[in-house]
Amino acid sequence: MSVALKNDEPQRVKPTLSPDFFYIYNDEDETSDWENAELTECADNSTQTRGGWRLRSPLQKCVMPNRKPRRRRVKLMDWKKYHRLAVIYSFIDDLEKDYPAICTVSVIGKSVEGRDIKMLKISNSNASNSGVWLDACIHPREWISTAVVTYIADMLVKNFFTLSSSITNKDWHIIPVLNPDGYEYTHTHERMWRKNRARYGGECVGVDLNRNFSYAWGQSNGEEGSSDEPSHVFYRGPAPFSEPETIAVRDTILGSITPFKVFLSFHSYFELIIFPWGNKKDPCPDYLHLLEGGSIMARAIHEATGKTYRVGSTKDLTYYACGTSIDWSYSIAKIPYSYMIELRSKKHKFRLPKEEILENCKEIWSAVKDLMDYVDQH
């Protein structure tokens, strides 16, 4: 539930730490000493860990008083490295605590393995607002997508009262990790894992969640837009919306009383801005508007960092893809500006160096701001 916006800017609530007891938090401490874990090469040249990890205590400095203190961890979020799920979720939880007038965190569903799928909503609670959807890591190996949307969230919240009306007149729905099971699995086992962790036939074969949406589900048009083979990387699942992660997207959007105008799903690594259709060559009804909006974003990116992103429909720029989220959001949910943004980098593929995270975040933030101006003008 959103809280009514006050006239003056809310003051940041400073965390209160016990003067004689504190933690310094490191997200790598969440499970193990990752850097010292024994690694083995996978068939796809990724790495996965073997057993026998050495757990490391998160307690780095502790002064014990006579009475038992209340423990509190200081969780550090930045865009200098990639973070684990616990740090990301704590980051959005802290935004809600520090900016309660505009931030609300909710759980929109549970993953296959029972993890929360968390959403941060940023809104001034104006009833006339339209909705914007941002999601990341539907394909969990695409770590840069989560970094980008959390950066956007940070910029929105901490600068909300100085941003243009094209930003503040919208309800922002941000899902930093749409596939939390897969995301954790890429950190602890197989870096290149693409699907969720669904089990079919007693084994974890996984479903490509971006082939599990209902529009054009199962089509191929002579090319492989998805697969009915559970072992295939594009396995679409046994039925449309068979997976709890895609159900969470569907139910949140279709159940919203706020009409959505923009749907942005972040991926990597082709440096593209693409829009429907993915299942056919025909242009979608709003092709020119989508092309122009995408070009606005590409220009903003180039002006920010000099990076060039190509713009066009899914099939024109990549390959047939059936059952995708942007085709569904455009055709079924009727969201007029539906884009999939393929982030960096064609050079490094899914393993974008941490040194490029912040620059990628900044160029996309510029693109999103300019898209909001364009949407309001049209």
Beta strands, then each sheet from edge to edge (+ up, - down):
strand 1: 23-24
strand 2: 39-41
strand 3: 47-49
strand 4: 73-74
strand 5: 103-110
strand 6: 116-122
strand 7: 130-136
strand 8: 170-175
strand 9: 199-200
strand 10: 203-204
strand 11: 260-268
strand 12: 272-275
strand 13: 310-313
strand 14: 337-343
sheet 1: 1+ 4+
sheet 2: 2+ 3-
sheet 3: 5+ 6- 8+ 7+ 11+ 14+ 12- 13-
sheet 4: 9+ 10-
end
